């Protein structure tokens, strides 16, 4: 008997709107359709492959209170799984929780819908799920907050490092209990939304230094009792156990959220388990989706006698059709009069959306900004806020995580 499972994660439906435009037909941001199309591709695959189970690794939306039309776009796709009688586990990620880490507001409603088709993973437990190809065990490990495992008296007087070590000690004991309860004759999967210590992070690295983002050792998860470890949270697809004993796989996000993911393929993972063989045989594959390309065109024209021509040449030599494009050019202030931005607008029209940024280069010695000079009352956190505000186009989606991480670091000093 062969069991098929589809693993996807980090949908973030309703994000990246700063990189879209208003669709005249619907009045909504075009990036919502991009994310809907990517999710539809995952659901299409689940139905076409006639999978036995779908595992969602968390972070359905950018936050726990998405607008109704975004929730509707998400629900319409997952409802297709219910209609196809495919059981689905929806794990709670950090973006699915309220700001204080209590509950998964954006996904909790699904436990009341479509009979038994949807299971919301909002606690550490092991589920036994009956599928058309037989039973399977799924241990759910949602995003862990300090308040979820520790009481206030337990953390009194402890440093952040000591608190995180205490969390890990408790978590290890809880996971060990789940592992001991497994029936080794039945396929078993660990589904976790977590920062694992050997992962390659993107924007998630800002959570790694905050009290909301402690790292879990790979050894906690990569246990032989599990046939596969399905991870969510990190947007870059990767396998943390190349020996596949067991595979510990981040499916990655299904669409690009920002330019930090420009060069990454996006997709889902398809898993096949041969239950009748001893030991059980497992195969998995990453399946790319057709997603909106992001393209950075970066040009340094400080040494050019004709900066306008150099920038135009760079645009014309780039594949920008229907891409989200950012044009960044380094330039001396005294060269500004040599630039006609309207010509760039005309050339970039074939892009889905675009931004143009002149990056002024001081060809003299670096001058300290007046507001940050000697005698300034600007705090380091205020300076960071000013920097983030000045880079809204690039940092919008991670700005809050950066500021929270900075506040945590300064609180330790």
C-alpha positions in Angstrom: 0.0 0.0 0.0 1.4 3.4 -1.0 0.4 6.6 0.8 0.7 10.0 -0.7 1.0 13.2 1.3 1.4 16.9 0.2 3.4 19.2 2.4 3.1 23.0 1.9 3.7 25.9 4.1 4.0 29.7 4.6 1.2 30.9 2.3 1.1 34.4 3.7 -2.1 35.2 1.8 -2.6 39.0 1.7 1.1 40.0 2.0 3.5 41.7 -0.5 0.8 44.2 -1.6 3.5 46.9 -1.9 4.8 44.9 -4.9 1.4 44.8 -6.7 -1.1 47.1 -8.3 -4.8 47.5 -8.3 -6.6 45.0 -10.6 -9.2 47.1 -12.5 -11.5 44.1 -12.8 -11.7 43.4 -9.1 -10.5 46.5 -7.4 -8.1 44.4 -5.4 -4.3 44.1 -5.3 -2.9 42.0 -8.0 -0.6 40.2 -5.6 -3.6 38.6 -3.9 -4.2 36.8 -7.2 -0.6 35.8 -7.3 -0.8 34.1 -3.9 -4.2 32.6 -4.7 -2.8 31.1 -7.9 0.2 29.6 -6.1 -2.1 28.0 -3.5 -4.4 26.8 -6.2 -1.5 25.1 -7.8 -0.8 23.2 -4.6 -4.5 22.2 -4.2 -4.6 21.2 -7.9 -1.7 18.9 -7.3 -3.2 17.3 -4.2 -6.4 16.5 -6.1 -4.7 15.3 -9.3 -2.3 13.1 -7.4 -5.2 11.9 -5.2 -3.1 12.4 -2.1 -4.2 10.8 1.2 -3.3 13.8 3.4 -2.3 17.4 3.2 0.0 19.0 5.8 0.1 22.7 6.1 3.1 24.0 8.1 1.7 27.3 9.3 1.5 31.0 8.5 -1.6 31.2 6.5 -1.7 35.1 6.6 0.6 37.9 7.5 -1.2 38.3 10.8 -4.0 36.7 12.9 -6.7 39.1 11.7 -6.7 39.1 7.9 -9.5 41.1 6.1 -12.6 39.0 5.1 -11.8 39.0 1.4 -8.4 37.5 2.0 -9.8 34.9 4.3 -12.3 34.0 1.6 -9.6 33.5 -1.0 -7.8 31.1 1.4 -11.0 29.3 2.4 -12.1 28.8 -1.2 -9.0 26.9 -2.0 -8.9 24.7 1.1 -12.6 23.9 0.7 -11.7 22.0 -2.5 -9.7 19.6 -0.3 -12.8 19.0 1.9 -14.9 18.4 -1.3 -12.3 15.9 -2.4 -12.5 14.2 1.1 -8.8 14.8 1.7 -8.0 15.3 5.4 -5.9 18.3 6.1 -3.8 19.4 9.1 -3.5 23.2 9.5 -0.7 24.0 11.8 -0.5 27.3 13.8 2.5 29.4 12.9 3.8 32.6 14.5 1.8 34.8 12.1 -1.4 32.9 12.9 -1.3 33.8 16.6 -2.5 36.8 18.4 0.3 39.2 19.4 0.4 37.6 22.9 0.7 34.1 21.5 -2.7 33.0 22.7 -4.6 30.9 20.1 -4.6 30.8 16.3 -7.3 33.3 15.5 -6.9 33.1 11.8 -7.2 29.3 11.6 -9.3 28.3 14.6 -12.6 28.6 12.7 -11.5 25.7 10.5 -12.0 23.1 13.3 -15.7 23.7 13.0 -15.9 23.5 9.2 -16.3 20.6 6.7 -16.9 17.8 9.2 -13.7 16.1 10.1 -11.7 17.2 7.0 -9.7 19.9 8.8 -7.6 19.5 12.0 -6.1 22.6 13.5 -2.8 21.9 15.1 -2.6 24.4 18.0 -1.0 22.3 20.6 1.8 19.6 20.9 0.0 16.3 20.4 0.0 13.2 18.3 -2.9 12.7 16.0 -4.0 9.3 14.5 -5.6 10.1 11.2 -7.5 7.6 9.1 -6.9 8.0 5.3 -8.1 6.1 2.3 -4.8 4.3 2.3 -4.7 3.5 6.0 -3.8 5.2 9.3 -1.0 7.7 9.8 0.3 9.4 12.9 1.1 13.2 12.9 2.8 14.9 15.8 1.9 18.6 15.7 4.4 21.2 17.0 2.9 24.7 16.5 4.9 27.9 17.0 6.1 27.9 20.6 5.9 31.0 22.8 7.5 31.4 26.1 4.1 31.8 27.7 2.9 28.5 26.2 5.4 26.4 28.2 6.5 28.5 31.2 4.7 30.4 34.0 5.8 33.8 35.0 7.3 32.6 38.4 9.5 30.1 36.5 11.1 32.9 34.5 11.5 35.5 37.3 15.1 36.7 37.5 16.3 34.6 34.5 18.2 36.0 31.5 16.8 35.5 28.0 19.3 32.7 27.4 18.3 31.0 30.6 14.7 31.3 29.7 15.2 29.8 26.3 17.2 26.9 27.8 14.4 26.2 30.2 11.9 26.2 27.3 14.1 23.8 25.3 14.4 21.4 28.3 10.6 21.3 28.7 10.1 21.0 25.0 12.5 18.1 24.7 10.6 16.2 27.5 7.3 16.8 25.8 8.5 15.6 22.4 10.1 12.6 24.0 6.7 11.7 25.5 5.1 12.0 22.0 7.7 9.8 20.4 7.3 7.1 23.0 3.6 7.0 22.3 4.1 6.2 18.6 3.1 2.9 17.0 6.2 2.1 14.9 4.1 -0.1 12.6 2.2 2.9 11.3 3.7 5.8 9.3 4.6 8.8 11.5 5.3 12.4 10.6 6.3 15.3 12.7 4.7 18.6 11.6 6.4 21.6 13.1 6.5 25.4 12.7 9.9 26.2 14.1 13.4 27.8 13.7 15.7 24.8 13.5 19.4 25.6 14.4 20.9 24.4 11.1 18.5 26.1 8.7 19.5 28.7 6.2 17.3 31.8 7.2 16.1 34.7 5.1 14.1 37.5 6.8 13.4 35.0 9.6 16.8 35.6 11.0 15.5 38.7 12.8 13.3 36.4 14.9 16.4 34.3 15.9 17.7 37.0 18.2 14.3 37.9 19.8 12.5 36.2 22.6 9.9 35.1 20.1 12.3 33.1 18.0 14.6 30.7 19.9 16.1 28.0 17.8 15.3 24.3 18.3 18.2 21.8 17.9 17.9 19.6 14.9 18.5 16.6 17.2 15.1 17.2 18.9 13.3 16.6 15.6 15.4 14.3 13.4 14.3 11.1 15.2 14.3 7.7 13.5 10.8 7.1 14.9 9.5 9.6 12.3 9.4 8.8 8.6 9.4 12.4 7.7 9.7 15.8 9.4 7.6 18.5 7.7 8.7 22.0 8.6 7.2 25.5 8.3 8.4 29.0 9.1 11.6 29.4 7.0 10.8 30.5 3.5 13.7 28.9 1.7 13.1 25.3 0.7 15.8 23.0 2.2 16.4 19.6 3.6 18.3 19.7 6.9 19.1 16.0 6.8 20.7 15.2 3.4 21.0 11.5 4.4 17.2 11.5 4.6 17.2 9.6 7.9 14.6 11.0 8.2 14.2 13.9 5.8 13.8 17.1 7.7 12.3 19.4 5.1 11.2 23.1 5.0 8.7 23.2 2.1 9.4 27.0 1.9 6.9 29.7 1.1 4.7 29.2 -2.0 5.2 32.7 -3.4 7.9 35.4 -3.0 7.1 37.8 -0.2 9.8 40.3 -0.9 13.1 40.7 -2.7 15.0 38.7 -0.2 13.4 35.7 -1.9 14.2 36.9 -5.4 16.4 33.9 -6.5 14.4 31.1 -4.7 12.2 28.6 -6.3 8.8 28.3 -4.7 6.7 25.1 -4.5 5.4 22.2 -2.4 6.7 18.7 -1.4 5.1 15.5 -2.4 5.8 12.5 -0.2 5.2 8.8 -0.9 5.4 6.1 1.8 5.4 2.4 0.9 3.8 1.0 4.1 4.1 -2.7 3.3 7.9 -2.8 3.1 10.0 -3.4 6.1 11.4 -1.0 7.0 8.9 1.5 5.4 10.3 3.1 2.3 9.8 6.9 1.7 10.4 9.1 -1.3 9.9 12.8 -1.5 10.2 15.5 -4.2 10.1 19.2 -4.3 7.7 20.5 -7.0 8.2 24.1 -8.2 5.3 26.4 -8.9 4.9 29.0 -11.6 5.2 32.1 -9.5 5.7 35.9 -10.1 9.4 36.6 -10.8 11.2 39.3 -8.9 14.1 41.1 -10.6 16.6 43.6 -9.3 18.5 45.8 -11.8 21.4 47.4 -10.0 23.7 49.8 -11.8 26.7 51.9 -10.7 27.0 54.9 -12.9 29.4 57.0 -10.9 32.2 56.3 -13.4 30.0 56.7 -16.5 30.2 59.8 -18.8 26.7 58.9 -19.9 24.8 57.5 -16.9 21.4 57.7 -18.7 22.6 55.4 -21.5 24.1 52.9 -19.1 20.9 52.6 -17.1 18.8 52.2 -20.2 21.1 49.5 -21.5 20.8 47.6 -18.2 17.0 47.7 -18.3 16.9 46.6 -21.9 19.2 43.6 -21.2 17.0 42.4 -18.3 14.1 40.0 -18.4 11.4 42.2 -16.9 8.1 41.1 -18.6 5.4 40.8 -15.9 8.1 40.7 -13.2 8.2 42.7 -10.0 11.2 45.0 -10.7 13.3 47.3 -8.7 15.8 49.6 -10.4 18.6 50.8 -8.2 21.4 53.0 -9.5 24.4 54.4 -7.6 25.0 58.0 -8.6 26.9 61.1 -7.6 24.6 64.0 -6.7 26.3 66.1 -9.3 25.1 63.6 -12.0 21.4 64.1 -11.2 20.9 66.5 -14.1 22.1 63.8 -16.5 19.1 61.6 -15.6 15.7 61.5 -17.2 13.6 59.2 -15.0 10.6 59.4 -17.4 12.6 57.4 -19.9 13.0 54.6 -17.3 9.2 54.7 -16.7 8.5 54.1 -20.3 11.0 51.1 -20.5 9.7 49.5 -17.3 6.0 49.5 -18.4 6.2 45.9 -19.4 7.0 44.9 -15.8 4.1 43.9 -13.5 5.2 46.6 -11.1 8.4 48.5 -10.5 10.2 50.9 -8.3 13.1 53.3 -9.1 15.6 54.3 -6.5 18.6 56.6 -7.0 21.2 55.7 -4.4 23.3 58.9 -3.9 27.0 58.3 -3.4 29.1 60.9 -1.6 32.4 61.2 -3.5 33.9 63.1 -0.6 34.6 61.9 2.9 31.5 60.4 4.7 29.6 63.1 6.6 27.7 62.2 9.7 24.0 63.0 9.6 23.2 66.1 11.7 20.5 64.3 13.7 22.9 61.5 14.6 25.9 63.7 15.4 27.6 64.5 18.7 25.2 65.8 21.2 22.2 64.2 19.5 19.5 62.8 21.8 18.6 60.1 19.2 18.6 56.6 20.8 19.9 53.6 18.9 16.3 52.3 18.6 15.1 55.7 17.2 17.9 55.6 14.7 16.9 52.1 13.6 13.3 53.2 13.2 14.4 56.1 11.0 16.5 53.7 8.9 13.5 51.3 8.5 11.2 54.2 7.6 13.7 55.4 4.9 13.7 51.9 3.4 10.0 51.1 3.5 10.0 49.8 0.0 12.5 47.0 0.8 11.9 46.3 4.5 8.2 46.7 4.8 7.5 43.0 5.4 10.2 42.5 8.0 10.3 45.9 9.7 8.3 44.9 12.7 10.4 41.8 13.4 13.6 43.9 13.1 12.4 46.4 15.6 11.2 43.8 18.1 14.5 42.0 17.8 16.4 45.2 18.4 14.2 46.0 21.5 15.0 42.5 22.9 18.7 42.9 22.4 18.8 46.3 24.0 16.8 45.1 27.0 19.6 42.6 27.7 22.2 45.3 28.0 
